[in-house]
Amino acid sequence: MAINLTEDAVHALNRAAAAAAREDMDAIAPGHILAGAISQRDPALVEALDQLTLDVESLPEHLRDAPEVYGGHLPFTPDAHEVLAAAIESAGPGNPTASAHLLVGVAKAGDEESRGVLEGWGMKEDALTAALVETDE
């Protein structure tokens, strides 16, 4: 499967790797992808979150301050692979996958802990998807 990632998604995944490394993990999990996508602060994602009145600053610091750079390589856990597949599906056939789609992927296919963080924050996958469609128009 070919993966077409936007530049911000690449940076978000690099931040996810940095978040995993900061925790001395040997693989990237859905929570790290969540932290990477949020920390990247892509304008389309920020606009969609604003529409949903979700305040990034209300999230725990480790989810909103993933380091910008990681120089190594970490594999993805099976759950993180599911998140990536859901993100690609969310972007739609032939469309590039952005960091906002990574967040949708976590909402759809993340592990129980990362989905719980999103639900506790008040984010619903269908509402975020609808807000992203509006920001693309």
C-alpha positions as CSV (number, residue, x, y, z in Angstrom):
1,M,0.0,0.0,0.0
2,A,1.4,3.4,-1.0
3,I,1.2,6.0,1.7
4,N,0.9,9.7,0.6
5,L,1.6,11.8,3.6
6,T,1.6,15.6,3.8
7,E,4.6,17.3,5.1
8,D,2.8,18.1,8.4
9,A,1.9,14.4,8.8
10,V,5.5,13.4,8.3
11,H,6.5,15.9,11.0
12,A,3.7,14.6,13.3
13,L,5.0,11.0,12.9
14,N,8.5,12.2,13.7
15,R,7.2,13.9,16.8
16,A,5.4,10.6,17.7
17,A,8.7,8.8,17.5
18,A,10.3,11.5,19.7
19,A,7.5,11.1,22.2
20,A,8.0,7.3,22.3
21,A,11.8,7.7,22.7
22,R,11.2,10.3,25.5
23,E,9.3,7.5,27.3
24,D,12.1,4.9,26.6
25,M,9.7,2.9,24.5
26,D,10.9,0.6,21.7
27,A,7.9,1.3,19.4
28,I,5.4,4.0,18.5
29,A,2.0,3.4,20.0
30,P,-1.3,5.2,19.2
31,G,-0.8,7.6,22.2
32,H,2.4,8.7,20.6
33,I,0.7,9.4,17.3
34,L,-1.9,11.4,19.2
35,A,0.8,13.4,20.8
36,G,2.6,13.9,17.5
37,A,-0.5,15.1,15.7
38,I,-1.6,17.5,18.4
39,S,1.9,18.8,18.9
40,Q,2.4,19.5,15.2
41,R,-0.4,22.1,15.4
42,D,-1.3,21.9,11.7
43,P,-3.5,24.9,10.8
44,A,-6.3,22.7,9.4
45,L,-6.3,20.6,12.5
46,V,-6.3,23.7,14.8
47,E,-9.2,25.2,12.8
48,A,-11.2,22.0,13.0
49,L,-10.6,21.7,16.8
50,D,-11.6,25.4,17.2
51,Q,-14.9,24.6,15.4
52,L,-15.4,21.8,17.9
53,T,-14.5,24.2,20.8
54,L,-11.7,21.8,21.8
55,D,-8.9,23.5,23.6
56,V,-5.5,21.9,23.0
57,E,-4.2,23.6,26.2
58,S,-6.6,21.5,28.3
59,L,-4.8,18.3,27.3
60,P,-2.0,16.9,29.4
61,E,1.4,18.5,28.6
62,H,3.0,15.3,27.3
63,L,0.3,15.2,24.6
64,R,0.8,18.8,23.4
65,D,4.6,19.1,23.6
66,A,6.1,16.2,21.8
67,P,9.6,17.0,20.8
68,E,10.0,18.2,17.3
69,V,12.8,16.0,16.2
70,Y,13.8,12.4,16.6
71,G,16.9,11.2,14.7
72,G,16.5,7.4,15.1
73,H,14.0,4.9,13.8
74,L,11.2,3.2,15.9
75,P,8.8,0.7,14.5
76,F,5.0,1.0,15.0
77,T,3.0,-1.3,17.3
78,P,0.2,-3.3,15.7
79,D,-2.3,-0.8,17.2
80,A,-0.4,2.1,15.7
81,H,-0.5,0.4,12.3
82,E,-4.3,0.2,12.7
83,V,-4.3,4.0,13.4
84,L,-2.3,4.7,10.3
85,A,-4.6,2.5,8.2
86,A,-7.7,4.3,9.6
87,A,-6.0,7.7,8.9
88,I,-5.3,6.8,5.3
89,E,-8.9,5.6,4.9
90,S,-10.2,8.8,6.5
91,A,-8.2,10.9,3.9
92,G,-9.9,9.1,1.1
93,P,-8.6,7.3,-2.0
94,G,-5.8,9.2,-3.7
95,N,-5.8,12.0,-1.2
96,P,-2.8,12.8,1.0
97,T,-3.0,11.9,4.7
98,A,-2.5,14.9,6.9
99,S,-1.9,15.1,10.7
100,A,-5.6,15.8,11.2
101,H,-6.3,12.4,9.6
102,L,-3.9,10.9,12.1
103,L,-6.1,12.2,14.8
104,V,-9.1,10.7,13.2
105,G,-7.2,7.5,12.9
106,V,-6.6,7.5,16.7
107,A,-10.3,8.1,17.3
108,K,-11.3,5.3,15.0
109,A,-8.7,2.7,15.7
110,G,-6.5,3.8,18.6
111,D,-6.0,1.7,21.7
112,E,-8.4,2.0,24.6
113,E,-6.2,4.5,26.4
114,S,-5.7,6.9,23.5
115,R,-9.4,6.8,22.5
116,G,-10.3,7.4,26.1
117,V,-8.1,10.5,26.1
118,L,-10.0,11.8,23.1
119,E,-13.4,10.9,24.5
120,G,-12.5,12.6,27.8
121,W,-11.5,15.7,25.9
122,G,-14.9,15.6,24.2
123,M,-13.7,14.8,20.8
124,K,-15.9,12.5,18.7
125,E,-14.5,11.0,15.5
126,D,-17.5,11.8,13.4
127,A,-17.6,15.4,14.5
128,L,-13.9,15.9,13.8
129,T,-14.3,14.3,10.4
130,A,-17.2,16.7,9.6
131,A,-15.1,19.7,10.8
132,L,-12.2,18.6,8.6
133,V,-14.4,18.4,5.6
134,E,-15.6,22.0,6.3
135,T,-12.1,23.3,6.6
136,D,-11.2,21.7,3.2
137,E,-14.1,23.5,1.5
